[in-house]
Amino acid sequence: MASSSPRRKEILLKAGYDFEIIKSEKEESITSGISPEKFAVKNALIKAEDVYGKVGDKEAVVLGADTVVELDGVIYGKPKDISDAKRMLQSFSGKTHRVITGYALISGYMRESGKVITEVTFNDLNGELIDEYLKSGLWQGKAGAYGIQDGYELVRGYKGDYDNVVGLPIGSIDETIKEFLK
């Protein structure tokens, strides 16, 4: 797996996969002019190709993934700092945004990439809840500055793959992974 995300690791372990983590240091920065979907898939491919090149084993299967949040055409990645996280949470308050995970699977014989999109609707967040969540530190390292699984009343509901919002849409890509492992 071309990611050191503890959430992705947990999802893959729960699904019964045995794997090694080799973190990719490559990633595109968010630029204007690219759709959130293409951006997420492009980053997943960059990460998977980087790690596949390091492995040097044609039998290896490498999974790369990149998750972004999109609201009104704006891509939200991981927050730079606490004020950036606060801005993101305030932007999502009372609104529905999209969580997009691009994925890429690479082996010596096959390549496949795609995306999974989940719509997430936030509760109307008051300043006290936002400040409490920010003080927890749980926002760090997460696209959109939140985790649906963190136990705070941020999310009113979602449509789609829950694990996608956590970090890896295993329900959507499980069969594809199994095809690569045959």
N, C-alpha and C positions, 0 to 999 in steps of 0.2 A: 504494500500500500504506500503510495507516494504522499503521505500525510502523517503528521504527528498529532492530529486532532484526537483528544481523548474520547470525544463523543463518537467519532467514526470508528475508532478502535472498539468501543463498547458495543456498537451496533453490529459490527462484523463478528465479534466474539459471540454475541447472543444468537446470531444466525448460524453459528457452528463452524465458522471458517478458521483455519489455521494459516497464519500469515506473518510476514516480517514487515516491520515499518522501516522505510528508508525515506526520510524527508527530502523533498525537493526544495531547493532554495530559489527556484525560478518562479516568477509570477509577473504578469503584466500589471501595470498600474491602470487605474480606471481613467479612461480617456473618453472624450465626447465623440459622438459619431458612430459608436458601436452599440448594438442593442444589448440589453442585459443578458438575454439568452445566449447570444454569440460570445459575449465576454466570458460568461461562466464556462461554456464549453471550451473556448480557446484556452483558458487557464487550466482546465482539467487536462487537456491534451498536452500543454507545455509541461506540466508537472509529471504526467505519466511518461512522456517521451524522455524527459530528463532522467528519471529513475530507471527506466528500461535501459537507457544507454549506460548507466552505472553498473547494472546487474550483469550484463554480458552473457546471459543464458537464454538461448532461443526458447527453451521450455518454460521460462518464467512467464507469469501473468502479472501485469502491473495495473493497478487501479488508481486512477487519479480523479480527484473531485474538487470542485470549487463551488462555494455557496455565496450568493449575493442576495440582497433584498432590493426590491424595486418598488418605488412609489412615485406615481405621476411622471414616469420616464427617467427618474433620477436613480442611479445605482448607489446603494449603500453597502460598503464593505465592512471591514472591522474598524471600529472607532480608533482614532489616533490617541485620544486622551479622554478624560472624564467629561470635559465640556462638549466634545464631539459626541460622546455617548448620550449626553443629556439632550442635545439638539436632535439626535435621531429619535429618541423615545418621544419627545414632544411632537415631532413630525408625524409619528405613527398614531398618536392619541386619537381615538374615536374613528380611525380610518381603516380601510382594507388595503393591504399591500401584498406583494407577491414575493415568495421565497423561491429562488431559482437555483437548483443545483445542477451544474454541468458535470458529466462524468465521462471518463475515457478508460477503456480497457485495451491493453496492448499486449500481444504475445508475438512470437516469431512468425506466426501464421495468420493471425487475425488482428483486426483493429475495429473497434466500434466506439462511437461516442453519441451522446445525446443529452437531453435535459429533462428534468422533472420540475413541475411548477405546482406550488401549493399556495392557495390564497389564505391569508391570515388577517383576521379582524381584531383590532385592539379595543380594549375598553377605553372609556374616557379616563385618562390618567390625571390625577391631581399631583401637584408639586411634591407633596409629602411622600406619596408612593414612589415617584421617580427618584427622589433623594434617598429614600430607604433602599431601593434597588441598587442605586449607584454605590452607596456605602458598602453593600454586600460584596462588591468586586466581581460579581458573577457575569457582568457585561463584557469583561475583558476577553479579547480574542474571539469574539463572536460577531458574525456578520449581522448588521442591524442593531448591534449593542444589546441583544437579549437572547435568552434561551427559553423556549416554550416550556421546558421541563424544570425550570428553576424554582417553582413553587410560589411565585408572586402572581398577583391578579392582573397581569398585563394583557393577556389574551382573552377575548370574548369567545372566539371560535375559529375554526379553520375548515377549509374544503380541500381535500387531497391527502397526500401522504404525510402523516405525522413525523415519521423518521426523517423525511426530507427537511423539515423545519429544524430538527435536532442536528442534522448535518450530513446524513447519507440516506437516500431513498431506497433502502434495501428491498422493500416490497415491490418496487418498480424495476429493480435491476438484478434481483436474485437469479432469475432464470438465465439472464445474459451471462452472469458470472459463471454459472454452472456449465454453460456451453463452452466457455473458454477453458474450463478445467477438465473437459473430457479428453 
